[in-house]
Amino acid sequence: MERLRFTFDAGHPATTTMVPRIVGVVASGNLEVLIEPAPQDPACVIEIDTAAQGFAEIWRAVMADFFERHRLGGVRISINDAGATPAIVALRLDQAVEEFTRAR
């Protein structure tokens, strides 16, 4: 198991009305994403636990692309990965943001 952590600054702050959301399922070849507000930290912090070791640069590229699309700040994202492809990672992240930012 490998643990990775990425921090991105200068995002748009999450609102206090946003509540934690989980999308996906940790199973063979998939992952789950938890996204939650973190008002004490203005950054977007992403922590990844992955069974696939040695792919830190690919993870970094996928997370940087995600941040460029969504520019979130004041959030914490936790990913539990069981070997998902970069396309599935991007899909789950986009789903998590959609759920997280949906007006209630």
C-alpha positions in Angstrom: 0.0 0.0 0.0 1.3 3.4 -0.9 0.1 6.7 0.5 0.3 9.9 -1.5 -0.5 13.5 -0.6 -1.0 16.4 -2.9 -1.8 20.0 -2.0 -3.1 22.7 -4.4 -3.4 26.3 -3.5 -5.4 29.3 -4.9 -8.7 27.4 -5.3 -12.2 28.8 -4.8 -13.3 28.2 -1.1 -15.9 25.7 -0.4 -19.1 27.1 1.1 -20.1 26.2 4.7 -23.3 24.6 3.3 -21.4 21.8 1.5 -21.5 18.5 3.3 -19.2 15.4 2.9 -19.9 13.1 0.0 -18.7 9.6 -1.0 -18.8 8.2 -4.5 -17.5 4.9 -5.9 -16.7 1.6 -4.4 -13.4 0.1 -3.4 -13.4 -3.2 -5.3 -11.2 -4.9 -7.8 -10.0 -2.2 -10.2 -12.0 0.7 -8.7 -11.9 3.3 -6.0 -13.9 5.4 -3.6 -13.6 9.2 -3.2 -14.6 11.1 -0.1 -14.8 14.9 -0.5 -15.4 17.1 2.5 -15.1 20.8 3.5 -12.0 21.8 5.4 -12.5 25.4 6.2 -9.5 25.5 8.5 -7.2 25.0 5.4 -7.7 27.2 2.3 -5.9 24.6 0.1 -7.3 21.5 -1.7 -5.6 18.6 0.0 -5.8 15.2 -1.7 -4.7 12.0 0.1 -4.5 8.7 -1.7 -4.2 5.2 -0.4 -3.4 2.9 -3.4 -2.6 -0.7 -3.8 -0.7 0.1 -7.0 2.8 1.2 -6.0 5.2 3.3 -8.1 2.7 5.5 -10.0 3.1 8.7 -8.0 3.9 10.8 -11.1 0.7 9.6 -12.9 -1.3 10.3 -9.8 0.3 13.8 -9.7 -0.7 14.5 -13.3 -4.3 13.3 -12.8 -4.7 15.4 -9.6 -3.2 18.5 -11.3 -5.6 18.1 -14.2 -8.5 17.7 -11.7 -7.5 20.8 -9.8 -7.2 22.8 -13.0 -10.8 21.8 -14.0 -12.4 22.5 -10.6 -10.1 24.9 -8.7 -11.6 23.9 -5.3 -10.2 25.3 -2.0 -10.9 24.6 1.6 -11.5 20.9 0.8 -10.0 17.6 1.7 -10.3 14.7 -0.7 -9.5 11.1 0.4 -9.1 8.4 -2.2 -9.0 4.7 -1.5 -7.8 3.0 -4.6 -7.8 -0.7 -5.7 -6.0 -0.2 -9.0 -8.3 2.1 -11.0 -7.2 3.5 -14.3 -6.6 7.3 -14.6 -9.9 7.7 -16.6 -11.9 6.1 -13.7 -10.1 8.2 -11.2 -11.0 11.4 -13.1 -14.6 10.2 -13.5 -15.0 9.5 -9.8 -13.4 12.8 -8.9 -15.8 14.6 -11.2 -18.8 12.7 -9.7 -17.6 13.6 -6.2 -17.4 17.3 -7.0 -20.8 17.2 -8.7 -22.4 15.7 -5.6 -20.4 18.0 -3.2 -21.4 21.2 -5.0 -25.0 20.4 -5.8 -27.3 22.9 -4.2 -29.4 21.4 -1.4 
